[in-house]
Amino acid sequence: MLEDVFEPMVIFFRLANSPVTFQIIMNDLLRNIIEVEDVVAFIDDVMIEIEIKEEHDNIVKEVLKMMAENNLFVKLEKYV
């Protein structure tokens, strides 16, 4: 009966504290960028704050490249 009420929108990793685990993965994956640039990772959100558009585009490309190399992907329809 409870399963009919709750339907997850994402796949759980079958791990305890999966958001914490994913946060650790993102911090480790993006550590070099986070330390040098104005980049913040919060669970599955990566925020980039740069005033120069070309610099912003380069960092976005670098983040996406690092994610793809580690089999992490974005759903483009969720982003503007």
N, C-alpha and C positions, 0 to 999 in steps of 0.2 A: 504494500500500500504506500509506504514512504517513497519507494522508487518512482511511483507515478508523479509525485509532487516535485522531486528534485531531479533535474536533468542537467548534467554538467555541460558547459560550453566548450571545454577544453579537455584533452586527455590527461588524466592524472598519471604520474610516473610510477605509481604503486610504491612510493617512498614516503616515509614519514617526513613531514616538513618540506614538501616538494617546492614551495615558493622560495624557501631559504636555500635549498640546494641549487635551484636555478639562479638565484642571485649570486651565489658563490661562483658558479660557472661563468656568468656574465662578467663579474669583477675580474676573474682570472683571465678570461679571453681578451677583455678590453683594457687591461691594466696599463699598458704602455700609452694608450691614447688618453685614458682618464687622467693619468699623472701629468701629461704634457699639455693637453688641449682643454678647452671648456666643454668637456663631455661628462655626462652623468648617466649611469645605468641604474635603473630601479626595476628589478625583477625582469619584466619583458619589455620595458620602455627604455629607449636610449634617447637622451635629449642632448642636443648640440646647440651651443650658443656662441655664434661667431658673427661679427659685424660685416666682414668682407665675404661676399657671395662666393667668389672663386675658392676661397679658403674653406668655406662651409661645404661646398660641393666635393672638394678633395677629401675632407674628413668623412663625409657620408660614404663616399666610394670605398675608403679604407675600412670603415666599420662593416659595410656590406661584404667586402672581400673577406675579412676575417671571419665573419659569421658563416659565409658560404664554405670556406675552407674547413670549418668545423661542423658542417652539416646542420647549421641553423639557418632558417629562412624566414623571410617576412611575408605577410599577406598584404600585398600591395593595395588591395581594395579597402583596407582598414586605414590607410594613410592618405593625407592630402599633400 
